[in-house]
Amino acid sequence: MKLGILVNTGRNLKHIIGLTEAAVRKGHEVMIFAMDDGVRLFREPDFKTLCGLDNVSMSFCDLSTGVLDVPKEGIPDEIICGSQYNNAVMNHDADRIIVL
């Protein structure tokens, strides 16, 4: 199963980590897309390290980082700096989507 997690707030880091780790343990693929206030989580090291887990891909909305003045320096290269296109791809490819 492919699980998509749309992160559009900065309030649910523990839930994002828990859901991602649980899905990976079960052998599922996880796609995470951060936008709006969700890009603020890139200030949290635990959020950025999720990209290092097996079967996890991450991307974020470049526009949101600019509008919210979230620096892209320090974001791992494995995390794609993208656009709403990446969100659309996640929604298309995922079997289930969770919005946090």
N, C-alpha and C positions, 0 to 999 in steps of 0.2 A: 504494500500500500504506500502511496505517496501522500504525505501530510504537508499541507501548506500552512504557515503561520504568518498572518499579516499583523505586523506590529505598528500600531498607529498611536500608541500612548507610551509614556515612560513609566507606567505604574506597575507593570507585571513581570519584572525580571525573574523572580523566583519561579513563577508559573511557566514562563517561556523556557527556562533552563530545565525544569522538571519534566515538562511535556516532551521536549526535544530528547533528553536523555532516555526517558521511558520508551519513546518511539524507536530510537536507535537500538536499544536493548532488545526490542521485539523484532528487529530486522527490517524496520520500515525506513523509507527515505524521507527526509525532512527538508523542506524548502522554506526559508525565512526571508521575508521582504519587510524592510523597515521604511516607514514614511512618516510625515508629519512629526508629532512629538516623539514618535518611536525612535527617530534617529538620535535623540538625546542619550539613548542607552549605549551609544558608542563611547561614551565617557566612562562606562563601566567595563573593566577588564573581563569580567565573567561573561558578558554578552559577546564580546569580540572573540573569545576563545571557542565559542560554539562551532565556528567554521572549521576547527581542527578535528571535530568528531567525524568518524566514518559515516558516510551517507547523508551528510548535512551540507547544503549549499545555502549561501546567503547573498543577498543583494540589498541595495538601498536606493532611495530616490535622491539623486544629486541635487535637485531643486530644493528639497526639504532641508538638506544640510546647509545650503546657501542662505535660505530664508531665516533659518533658526541659528545661524552663525555657529554651526557645529563643525569643528575642524576635521578634515579628512586625514590629516597626518596622524599616523599611528593606527589607522585602520588596516588590518592585514590585506595583502594583495589578493588573497583567496576570496575576499568579499567584493562582489562586483558593484562598482559605482555605476548606477544605471538610471532608469527612468520608470515611468508608469508602464512602459512596455514590459519590464521585468515582472511587475505585479500581474499584468495580464497573462504572461506566460505561466507564472506560478498558478494562477487561477485555472488556466486551461489544462495544465498537466497534473494538478493535484486531484486525488480522489476525494479528499476532505480538506476544508479550510477552517481554521480557527482564527478569529480576530480578537486581538488583545490590545 
